Amino acid sequence: MSPELALLYELWDKFKSHLPKKDRVDLAEEMVRTFDEHIDISDAEAELNSFDSMMKAAIVSHFDLGYEDPDDDDDNWDY
C-alpha cells in the first residue's frame, strides 16, 4: 500500500468511529475527493479490499470502478 493510501486508511479508521453511521459515507466520499485532488491515490483500486464497505463504496463511486453504461453496449441493437 502506498504511503498516501495508508494515510487515507489511517485517517478514515480514526474518524469513522466519531460519526453517526448515516454520516460516514458522506465523509468517506469527501475524504476520497480531497485526497484525489491533492495527492496521487490512483492505485486505490488495487488496495480496495483493505478498506471497509463505506470507504470501498466511496472509492468505487469516485473512480467509477466496475461501472458499465448500458447505453454503450454496441452489441445489443434492437431492429
Secondary structure, DSSP 8 states (H G I E B T S, - for coil): --HHHHHHHHHHHHHGGGS-HHHHHHHHHHHHHHHHHHS--GGGGGGGGGS-HHHHHHHHHHHTTT---GGG-TT----
